[in-house]
Every structure is written in structure tokens, then in C-alpha cells.
Amino acid sequence: MRILLFTGKGGVGKTSLAAATGVRMAQLGLRTLVMSVDPAHSLADSFDLTTGLFQGQTADPFPVNSHLAIQEVNIQKEIRRHWQEISSYVVSVLRTTGISGVEAEELAILPGMEELSAMLYVNQYWREKLYDAVVLDCAPTAESMRFVSMPTTLDWYMKHVFPFQRSLLKAVRPLARHVSPVELPTDSYFANVQELFRKLEGIDELLEDPRLTSVRLATNPEKMVLRETQRAFVYFSLHGLTVDTVIVNRVLPSEVTDSYFDDWRVSQEENLREIEEYFAPVRVKKVPLFAHEVLGRPRLEELASILYPDGENPAAVIRTDRPYSFEKHDGSYEVRIHLPFATKGEIGLFKKSDELVVEIGTLRRHIGLPTSMAALTPARARLDNKILTVEMKEFAS
């Protein structure tokens, strides 16, 4: 099963791009599911289904045609399906503070529940081989970052905190029942957590396998949007996911010649050059600004024909190597960069703001650094087996 994650700053058009991708794969005969992980769902709107049978009322996949289905994760239904014990306990604690029943149920929707519910479905579909491809229309960038970090966070909690917490509460519960102002969680609460973790087992390996999962970043040719796209690229690389495509949406088409758009055209051309330079060798696709709203299957098919010309298959694996990775060994930080055609004599390095800049002949790569490394400077570098390793250290004044 192929998994494609579409994410980007809110409003860049990622839902339309994800939906068009699903439409194209269905046209190619692949059993395809497009799933919205964004709490502010707009996937059904993109297919113009809100006035039809869909209406966002089902938590299960809704068939658009024989090869295509869509799904919007409904958190209220997911709580009843997967989080009942956890939610019930949180509601009971909130009620002791005087919060009303309805308000308590709303507040009991904890951060991460929606993302983990989506992961439960992805893992289920993978195990049951229900689809050939799943396209995830993710939330805006910040929430998507939380989405991909969830498996690591939950794994750490289950290994280091969960056993101790469960044993401790089991021991003190009889005494605490008489003195605690709130009821402590029962063993069924912990059983619910353990069952959820069991259902999620293996999802991290699935997401980090570039032969199965790819991230596609949606952006616009605008400075503020580009900066967030660059940060997202760094973050996904940091978490071991492979970005195989950057899609620049709403580029002014050449036929727009009105002088009103002259400044826009100059700005977009400058930003497009920066995008090509920054993300190389990752593929960059450009999609023009349409003269109309992309809504409904005919318009999505039109978008798909531009996004994937000449019968291109969106599910094709086009990149399996990660352009760079971040490591920490014996207290030292390292940036590892894949440079298949470089030789030692032609590599130059320098630091610019929070970026490491690598020059190879006339080519230049900008590598955004994570927060933990942004204040460090390159100290030493070595090239072995086409991998450039740059050691980062604090600058000694």
C-alpha cells in the first residue's frame, strides 16, 4: 500500500492537490482512499459532496466511485469507537471541578486524539490490504509535525512511564479513594491505552519507509509561505520521513499579462528560483492559478491532468534516499548529506543564519537546521561513500 502525506501552510490548496491525486490514482485503476486528518475538514467540499449523501456524518470511507473513497475522521465517533474509557475518565474529572456535562465532553477531546485515530485507520488498512493507495490530507504544518512525531512520543511513554504509572496507581488506589479529591483512573483506563498502542504497533516503521510513504509539501510562491515550507522540510527530515515532491500551487500563468500583476510576477519568479535552489534535488512541481474555483470531480480531474501530465502515476516511488539527516554522537551534532556526484576538492561550507550552506562547484544547497543545532557552527567535514558528514559545534569566542 502506498501512503502519500499532503501538508502545507493553511490555505495553500493542499486539500485540492490531495483530492486530485486521489482522483488520478483511481483513474489508473488503483483502489484509493483520500483521508482528511485536518480537524477543519474540507475534503467533502472539494468533491462537492456536502449537499449529497456524504454530509460529513460517517466515520467510515464513503465510496465516490468503484476505485475511489474518501474519509473524514470524525472525532466524536472516534471517541466512542477507540477512546471510550479514556474520555469517560477525563469527563468525570472535569465534572468534579463544576464543568457541565456537555462542556466536559468537549474539553475531553485531548490534543492528538484526531491524529492518533487517523493512524489507527492507516495501520488497519495496511494490515487488511484494503487499498492500493491512501492519500492523507493532513492538517496545516504545525499539526502535521505533531502527527508524525506521535508514534515516537507514544512509544517512549509506553516503555518508560506507562508501566510505572499503572503499577503505582494500582498500589495506592485503595488509599487514595478516601483522600483524593478526584477519582483515580481505573485499570480499564490503562487497558484502553494499551489496546490503542497495540493497534498502532508498526505505524512508525510504515511512515519511515520511503518505498511505502512519501511526504508532498504544498506551498505558494510567496515568501512567508516558503519559510514555513522550509521549516516543514527540516522537520520531516528530522523525523525520518522522505519528502519526494514540493508542489508550488497558484503560480501566475504566462497568459496573465495585465500590468496590475507585474509586482506579483517579479516576486513569484524570485521565490520560484529560491524554491528550486533550496529543495534541490527534490522534485518541484508548479501548478498555475486557475481562473475558477477547483470544486467537484470535473475540476479535480482538470487539476490532476496538470499535476500529473502524460499519464504519470502519483503512486510511483521516485525518491528513496533522504537528502540529509541529523545525528548526535558522544555529545557532538552531525549533519549528513547525500552527495552522489561530489568530490572532496569542490565542496564548500558556510553558515548563514539558521541554515548550513553547501556549495558544490556552481551548485548550492541550503539546509535548514533544527532548533537544537541552529546556534552551532560547522567545525569539521568529511566525505565518505558519497555522504558528507559535517560536525557542528558551539563557536568558541
Wavefront OBJ file of the C-alpha trace (Angstrom):
o trace
v 0.000 0.000 0.000
v 1.368 3.425 -0.974
v 0.892 6.293 1.511
v 1.150 9.939 0.450
v 1.034 12.755 3.031
v -0.006 16.177 1.752
v 0.676 19.075 4.077
v 1.500 22.769 3.999
v 0.557 26.117 5.433
v -3.182 26.629 5.784
v -4.805 27.975 2.632
v -2.189 26.867 0.076
v -4.600 24.412 -1.592
v -3.306 21.101 -0.195
v -6.798 19.594 0.041
v -7.428 20.162 -3.667
v -3.994 18.751 -4.515
v -4.584 15.674 -2.332
v -8.062 15.137 -3.798
v -6.778 15.500 -7.384
v -4.032 12.985 -6.615
v -6.635 10.507 -5.383
v -8.725 11.088 -8.496
v -5.761 10.388 -10.785
v -4.786 7.167 -8.984
v -8.382 5.941 -9.141
v -8.375 6.679 -12.886
v -5.317 4.434 -13.154
v -7.240 1.567 -11.522
v -5.747 1.778 -8.022
v -8.038 1.200 -5.047
v -7.603 4.632 -3.490
v -8.684 6.295 -0.255
v -8.311 10.024 0.383
v -8.487 10.663 4.129
v -8.750 14.062 5.815
v -6.744 14.360 9.032
v -7.436 18.095 9.319
v -9.931 18.889 12.124
v -11.344 21.611 9.848
v -12.405 19.148 7.156
v -12.863 20.412 3.600
v -12.324 17.173 1.670
v -16.045 16.535 1.065
v -16.381 20.172 -0.016
v -13.589 19.632 -2.530
v -15.591 16.797 -4.091
v -18.765 18.927 -3.774
v -20.445 16.210 -1.694
v -21.762 18.314 1.189
v -25.267 18.521 -0.255
v -25.334 14.860 -1.236
v -25.213 11.639 0.701
v -21.937 12.313 2.489
v -22.630 15.388 4.651
v -19.735 14.503 6.964
v -21.891 12.170 9.028
v -19.971 8.942 8.569
v -16.686 7.950 10.173
v -16.185 5.212 7.579
v -14.904 5.537 3.993
v -17.505 6.919 1.605
v -17.347 5.499 -1.949
v -17.062 8.172 -4.654
v -16.808 5.513 -7.364
v -15.661 1.906 -7.708
v -11.968 2.789 -7.179
v -12.131 5.913 -5.016
v -13.356 6.561 -1.483
v -12.971 9.489 0.901
v -12.961 9.609 4.689
v -13.109 12.469 7.162
v -12.047 11.411 10.651
v -14.959 12.331 12.958
v -13.503 12.737 16.442
v -16.834 12.315 18.266
v -17.379 8.951 16.600
v -13.730 8.001 17.163
v -14.076 8.649 20.897
v -16.931 6.152 21.054
v -15.011 3.687 18.889
v -11.483 3.905 20.346
v -11.234 6.291 23.298
v -14.289 5.495 25.429
v -12.535 4.626 28.709
v -10.020 7.463 28.413
v -12.643 10.051 27.525
v -15.047 8.892 30.249
v -12.349 9.284 32.889
v -11.366 12.780 31.712
v -15.057 13.805 31.673
v -15.546 12.520 35.235
v -12.516 14.510 36.453
v -13.727 17.689 34.721
v -17.195 17.333 36.228
v -15.714 17.366 39.748
v -14.476 20.896 39.002
v -18.015 22.073 38.280
v -17.829 21.962 34.481
v -21.136 20.942 32.904
v -21.596 17.617 31.099
v -21.597 18.962 27.529
v -18.665 21.306 28.146
v -16.734 18.497 29.848
v -17.269 16.231 26.841
v -15.913 18.952 24.546
v -12.858 19.538 26.742
v -12.231 15.792 26.954
v -11.102 15.806 23.311
v -7.393 15.792 24.087
v -4.667 17.048 21.715
v -3.514 14.227 19.475
v -6.703 12.148 19.575
v -7.586 13.006 15.980
v -4.086 12.333 14.671
v -3.813 9.008 16.503
v -7.268 7.984 15.262
v -6.120 8.569 11.683
v -3.021 6.468 12.334
v -5.202 3.663 13.661
v -7.056 3.618 10.346
v -3.882 3.729 8.250
v -2.420 0.818 10.195
v -5.693 -1.111 9.885
v -5.907 -0.569 6.116
v -2.258 -1.585 5.752
v -2.755 -4.814 7.692
v -6.002 -5.690 5.923
v -4.698 -4.630 2.461
v -7.950 -2.803 1.730
v -6.388 -0.166 -0.533
v -3.550 0.169 -3.005
v -3.006 3.803 -2.017
v -4.002 6.097 0.849
v -3.693 9.867 0.423
v -3.646 11.786 3.703
v -4.900 15.360 3.546
v -3.093 16.499 6.674
v -3.692 19.495 8.891
v -1.592 22.661 8.458
v 2.118 22.292 9.035
v 2.327 22.584 12.834
v -0.351 19.929 13.418
v 1.218 17.689 10.770
v 4.502 17.852 12.635
v 2.707 16.626 15.752
v 1.117 13.885 13.638
v 4.447 12.413 12.514
v 6.001 12.700 15.992
v 3.132 10.869 17.712
v 4.457 7.292 17.262
v 7.845 8.160 18.811
v 6.242 10.032 21.707
v 3.733 7.278 22.438
v 6.394 4.559 22.196
v 8.540 6.393 24.766
v 5.565 6.849 27.093
v 4.561 3.170 26.881
v 8.097 1.958 27.596
v 9.179 4.395 30.304
v 6.111 5.880 32.010
v 3.102 3.624 31.442
v 4.274 0.505 33.401
v 5.382 2.602 36.412
v 2.237 4.749 36.364
v -0.066 1.733 36.154
v 1.708 -0.163 38.952
v 1.852 2.881 41.217
v -1.829 3.744 40.861
v -2.831 0.128 41.379
v -0.957 0.164 44.692
v -2.238 3.496 46.008
v -5.790 3.400 44.617
v -7.406 1.822 47.751
v -5.931 4.531 49.992
v -6.311 7.402 47.523
v -10.010 6.621 47.102
v -10.575 8.069 50.611
v -8.357 11.159 50.364
v -8.116 12.140 46.692
v -10.433 14.977 45.549
v -10.885 13.184 42.208
v -11.315 9.549 41.279
v -8.100 7.931 40.030
v -8.171 6.128 36.668
v -9.319 2.523 36.806
v -7.444 -0.401 35.311
v -9.825 -0.337 32.331
v -8.427 3.119 31.518
v -4.924 1.674 31.249
v -6.236 -1.322 29.324
v -7.730 1.121 26.779
v -4.355 2.875 26.399
v -2.572 -0.454 25.980
v -5.070 -1.647 23.363
v -4.644 1.567 21.360
v -0.867 1.165 21.444
v -1.199 -2.428 20.223
v -3.303 -1.287 17.265
v -0.694 1.358 16.409
v 2.250 -1.032 16.574
v 4.391 -0.781 13.457
v 2.989 2.552 12.217
v 6.343 4.301 12.757
v 8.168 1.812 10.511
v 5.419 2.209 7.904
v 5.698 6.006 7.839
v 9.509 5.995 7.742
v 9.826 3.538 4.844
v 10.327 5.690 1.701
v 9.241 2.778 -0.519
v 5.806 2.991 1.125
v 5.390 6.540 2.444
v 6.256 9.895 0.899
v 5.571 13.456 2.025
v 4.452 16.019 -0.540
v 4.702 19.625 0.590
v 2.207 22.097 -0.839
v 3.259 25.728 -0.972
v 2.647 29.001 -2.803
v 5.332 31.197 -4.430
v 5.189 33.661 -1.531
v 7.947 34.485 0.954
v 6.013 33.795 4.173
v 4.581 30.529 2.869
v 8.004 29.432 1.623
v 9.599 29.913 5.047
v 7.071 27.589 6.662
v 7.575 25.031 3.878
v 11.321 25.080 4.535
v 10.754 24.507 8.263
v 8.422 21.617 7.483
v 11.029 20.065 5.187
v 13.586 20.158 8.008
v 11.136 18.693 10.490
v 10.081 15.764 8.316
v 13.733 15.002 7.571
v 14.452 15.117 11.303
v 11.744 12.517 11.900
v 12.974 10.187 9.170
v 10.220 10.804 6.596
v 11.113 11.342 2.960
v 9.824 14.411 1.108
v 9.771 13.412 -2.558
v 7.926 16.410 -4.060
v 7.326 20.093 -3.400
v 4.212 21.384 -5.188
v 4.075 25.118 -5.828
v 0.410 25.975 -6.242
v -1.254 29.078 -7.745
v 1.596 30.259 -9.943
v 0.545 33.134 -12.215
v 0.126 31.692 -15.731
v 2.036 33.231 -18.620
v -1.183 34.379 -20.316
v -1.856 36.849 -17.473
v -0.170 39.974 -18.857
v -2.091 42.755 -17.086
v 0.306 45.327 -15.587
v -1.641 45.068 -12.307
v 0.189 41.767 -11.671
v 3.716 42.971 -12.574
v 4.939 43.102 -8.972
v 3.347 39.721 -8.259
v 5.102 38.222 -11.278
v 8.543 39.531 -10.230
v 8.021 38.321 -6.656
v 6.859 34.883 -7.762
v 9.787 34.437 -10.153
v 12.224 35.295 -7.373
v 10.550 32.899 -4.938
v 10.417 30.123 -7.532
v 14.178 30.422 -8.076
v 14.717 30.176 -4.328
v 12.435 27.128 -4.108
v 14.342 25.319 -6.872
v 17.669 26.109 -5.200
v 16.649 25.280 -1.637
v 14.915 21.961 -2.227
v 17.184 20.515 -4.946
v 17.428 17.646 -5.766
v 13.843 17.102 -4.566
v 11.337 17.378 -7.412
v 9.434 20.666 -7.667
v 6.086 20.772 -9.495
v 4.334 24.000 -10.477
v 0.553 24.346 -10.723
v -0.939 27.508 -12.257
v -3.552 29.722 -10.651
v -6.888 28.601 -12.117
v -9.451 31.054 -13.446
v -12.096 29.307 -11.352
v -12.544 27.517 -8.036
v -11.421 23.870 -8.018
v -14.612 22.197 -6.828
v -16.161 18.881 -7.836
v -14.774 15.900 -9.737
v -14.545 17.519 -13.221
v -12.414 20.355 -11.843
v -10.329 17.925 -9.786
v -9.728 15.868 -12.920
v -8.586 19.041 -14.698
v -6.176 19.783 -11.840
v -4.928 16.179 -11.909
v -4.149 16.401 -15.644
v -1.877 19.395 -14.963
v -0.341 17.992 -11.792
v 0.341 14.579 -13.373
v 0.707 15.042 -17.158
v 1.166 12.266 -19.729
v -0.468 9.581 -17.592
v 2.034 9.977 -14.723
v 1.274 7.707 -11.770
v 1.282 9.664 -8.473
v 1.928 6.416 -6.581
v 5.284 5.846 -8.281
v 8.248 5.749 -5.902
v 10.542 8.499 -7.151
v 12.804 9.027 -4.141
v 14.025 6.567 -1.520
v 17.130 8.337 -0.225
v 16.834 11.100 2.329
v 18.668 14.238 1.164
v 20.058 14.807 4.645
v 19.732 13.649 8.248
v 20.681 14.878 11.701
v 22.584 12.780 14.238
v 24.099 13.146 17.700
v 27.145 11.093 18.765
v 29.066 11.483 22.034
v 27.680 14.948 22.589
v 28.514 16.162 19.066
v 25.910 17.043 16.458
v 26.311 15.977 12.842
v 24.558 16.787 9.592
v 24.798 14.013 6.989
v 24.186 14.996 3.379
v 23.844 12.646 0.422
v 26.084 13.969 -2.382
v 26.235 11.258 -5.066
v 28.321 13.251 -7.574
v 30.584 15.312 -5.323
v 34.364 15.111 -4.892
v 36.343 16.488 -1.949
v 38.024 19.315 -3.807
v 34.837 21.012 -4.922
v 32.843 21.209 -1.671
v 32.489 24.472 0.250
v 30.684 25.038 3.579
v 29.464 28.045 5.491
v 26.718 29.013 7.961
v 24.038 31.577 7.103
v 21.559 32.423 9.874
v 19.904 29.086 10.813
v 20.998 27.361 7.593
v 24.034 25.319 6.630
v 25.023 26.175 3.059
v 26.884 23.584 0.985
v 28.497 24.603 -2.295
v 29.496 22.049 -4.921
v 31.018 23.780 -7.902
v 28.349 26.210 -9.102
v 25.553 24.429 -7.210
v 24.412 25.471 -3.742
v 22.322 23.577 -1.159
v 20.617 25.345 1.753
v 19.972 23.034 4.709
v 17.716 24.367 7.442
v 18.893 23.354 10.898
v 16.640 22.189 13.744
v 16.399 24.429 16.804
v 18.910 22.363 18.786
v 21.572 22.966 16.113
v 20.717 26.461 14.877
v 23.274 28.183 17.155
v 26.105 25.803 16.216
v 28.756 26.321 13.546
v 30.417 23.792 11.201
v 33.715 22.608 12.695
v 34.865 19.677 10.544
v 33.630 17.831 7.467
v 34.432 14.533 5.774
v 33.242 12.858 2.579
v 32.932 9.060 2.691
v 30.960 6.862 0.270
v 29.186 9.896 -1.198
v 27.974 11.012 2.248
v 29.207 14.366 3.512
v 29.261 14.473 7.328
v 29.504 17.931 8.871
v 30.316 18.152 12.577
v 28.561 21.072 14.290
v 29.943 22.669 17.456
v 29.482 25.766 19.584
v 31.606 28.675 18.468
v 34.466 29.272 20.906
v 34.833 33.029 21.438
l 1 2 3 4 5 6 7 8 9 10 11 12 13 14 15 16 17 18 19 20 21 22 23 24 25 26 27 28 29 30 31 32 33 34 35 36 37 38 39 40 41 42 43 44 45 46 47 48 49 50 51 52 53 54 55 56 57 58 59 60 61 62 63 64 65 66 67 68 69 70 71 72 73 74 75 76 77 78 79 80 81 82 83 84 85 86 87 88 89 90 91 92 93 94 95 96 97 98 99 100 101 102 103 104 105 106 107 108 109 110 111 112 113 114 115 116 117 118 119 120 121 122 123 124 125 126 127 128 129 130 131 132 133 134 135 136 137 138 139 140 141 142 143 144 145 146 147 148 149 150 151 152 153 154 155 156 157 158 159 160 161 162 163 164 165 166 167 168 169 170 171 172 173 174 175 176 177 178 179 180 181 182 183 184 185 186 187 188 189 190 191 192 193 194 195 196 197 198 199 200 201 202 203 204 205 206 207 208 209 210 211 212 213 214 215 216 217 218 219 220 221 222 223 224 225 226 227 228 229 230 231 232 233 234 235 236 237 238 239 240 241 242 243 244 245 246 247 248 249 250 251 252 253 254 255 256 257 258 259 260 261 262 263 264 265 266 267 268 269 270 271 272 273 274 275 276 277 278 279 280 281 282 283 284 285 286 287 288 289 290 291 292 293 294 295 296 297 298 299 300 301 302 303 304 305 306 307 308 309 310 311 312 313 314 315 316 317 318 319 320 321 322 323 324 325 326 327 328 329 330 331 332 333 334 335 336 337 338 339 340 341 342 343 344 345 346 347 348 349 350 351 352 353 354 355 356 357 358 359 360 361 362 363 364 365 366 367 368 369 370 371 372 373 374 375 376 377 378 379 380 381 382 383 384 385 386 387 388 389 390 391 392 393 394 395 396 397
